[in-house]
Amino acid sequence: MPYTTIEIPLIKSCNATECSYNIKNACHARAITVGDSLGPNCDTFINRPRCSPNSGQSGVGACKMNTCAFNRQCECQADSIEVGKNDNGVQCLTFMTDQFSL
């Protein structure tokens, strides 16, 4: 299978330990999608037995949060992100509202 190399922000940490991609607070999905109608949620979060995780470090494949300061044309421009659980679910904790997009 041919592969392409692209630079994407890495997921620095994830505290959603019940996610099937989480191993020792590290995400092992190839890439995640951030954002849904409720906010900067991790759309890749799966609460079931462990998937066959990728052995490398994960990154942000797409971001649907147009109001995020790091979002440029649906791609995250942050150096890295943190994902974790809060009162609103499993979310991108690096999300920062872009004051000019409101």
C-alpha positions as CSV (number, residue, x, y, z in Angstrom):
1,M,0.0,0.0,0.0
2,P,1.5,3.4,-0.9
3,Y,1.8,5.9,1.9
4,T,2.0,9.7,2.0
5,T,3.8,11.8,4.6
6,I,2.1,14.9,5.8
7,E,2.7,17.1,8.8
8,I,-0.2,17.2,11.2
9,P,-0.4,18.3,14.9
10,L,0.4,15.4,17.2
11,I,-1.8,14.4,20.1
12,K,0.4,15.2,23.1
13,S,-1.8,13.3,25.6
14,C,-5.3,11.8,26.1
15,N,-6.9,11.1,29.5
16,A,-9.9,9.3,28.0
17,T,-8.6,5.9,29.2
18,E,-11.9,4.1,28.3
19,C,-11.3,4.8,24.6
20,S,-10.3,1.8,22.6
21,Y,-7.4,3.8,21.0
22,N,-6.0,4.9,24.4
23,I,-2.9,3.1,25.7
24,K,-1.3,4.6,28.8
25,N,-2.8,8.0,28.2
26,A,-1.6,8.1,24.6
27,C,-3.8,8.0,21.5
28,H,-3.0,5.3,19.0
29,A,-5.6,6.1,16.3
30,R,-3.9,7.0,13.0
31,A,-5.6,10.4,13.1
32,I,-8.6,11.9,14.9
33,T,-11.4,14.2,13.8
34,V,-12.3,17.0,16.2
35,G,-15.6,18.7,16.4
36,D,-19.3,17.9,16.2
37,S,-22.6,19.8,16.8
38,L,-21.9,19.9,20.5
39,G,-18.4,21.4,20.5
40,P,-14.8,20.4,20.1
41,N,-15.5,16.7,20.8
42,C,-13.2,13.9,19.7
43,D,-15.3,12.3,16.9
44,T,-12.9,9.3,16.9
45,F,-13.6,8.3,20.6
46,I,-14.8,4.7,20.8
47,N,-15.9,3.2,24.1
48,R,-15.5,-0.5,23.4
49,P,-12.8,-3.2,23.7
50,R,-9.4,-2.3,22.3
51,C,-9.1,-1.7,18.6
52,S,-6.0,-2.7,16.7
53,P,-4.2,0.5,17.3
54,N,-1.6,2.1,15.1
55,S,1.9,1.8,16.6
56,G,2.9,5.4,16.0
57,Q,1.8,8.7,17.6
58,S,-1.5,10.0,16.5
59,G,-2.4,13.4,15.0
60,V,-5.3,15.6,14.1
61,G,-6.7,14.6,10.7
62,A,-9.5,17.2,10.5
63,C,-11.1,19.9,12.7
64,K,-14.7,20.9,12.2
65,M,-14.6,23.7,14.7
66,N,-14.6,26.9,12.6
67,T,-14.6,29.0,15.8
68,C,-11.2,27.6,16.9
69,A,-8.2,29.9,16.7
70,F,-6.0,27.0,15.4
71,N,-8.4,26.0,12.6
72,R,-7.4,27.0,9.1
73,Q,-9.5,25.5,6.3
74,C,-10.6,22.6,8.5
75,E,-7.1,21.7,9.5
76,C,-5.5,22.2,12.9
77,Q,-2.5,24.5,13.0
78,A,-1.6,24.0,16.7
79,D,1.9,22.5,17.4
80,S,0.2,19.7,19.3
81,I,-3.1,19.1,21.2
82,E,-4.3,17.5,24.3
83,V,-7.5,15.4,24.4
84,G,-9.4,14.6,27.5
85,K,-12.6,14.1,29.4
86,N,-14.5,17.1,30.9
87,D,-18.1,17.8,31.7
88,N,-19.0,18.0,28.0
89,G,-17.4,14.6,27.0
90,V,-14.1,13.7,25.4
91,Q,-12.8,16.9,23.8
92,C,-9.9,18.7,22.4
93,L,-8.6,20.5,25.5
94,T,-6.4,22.8,23.3
95,F,-9.5,24.3,21.7
96,M,-9.4,28.1,21.9
97,T,-12.2,30.4,20.6
98,D,-11.1,32.6,17.7
99,Q,-12.4,36.0,18.8
100,F,-12.6,37.2,15.2
101,S,-14.9,34.3,14.1
102,L,-17.7,35.0,16.5
